[in-house]
Amino acid sequence: MEDFEQMVCFTDTDRDKLDAAVMRRLIAHFDANKDVQNIDLMILAGFCRNCLSKWYMAAADEHGVNISGEEAREYIYGMPYDQWKAQHQRPATPEQLAAMESRKKG
């Protein structure tokens, strides 16, 4: 990472701007693909929207910004978490549960 930053002459401000833009694009991508279930994300990538909201809350805490877990989830999900679950979350299939269990063991 350091070599890349030196190669492209990154400043901390440049990196922060780009990181923020990518984060907003990732959140927008998740928002546009509500059919992709969190369990599928966990199976494939090892993280999901809930993980992202926890990372967001941790980053806020590191920077002295006080937000709750619910506020972080609402930012990531674009709506209250309970509303998102009611509208978009489907029960996990036996195949998904087996894949998740396999990932945990592997």
Order of alpha helices (4+ residues) and beta strands (2+ residues): alpha-alpha-alpha-alpha-alpha-alpha-alpha
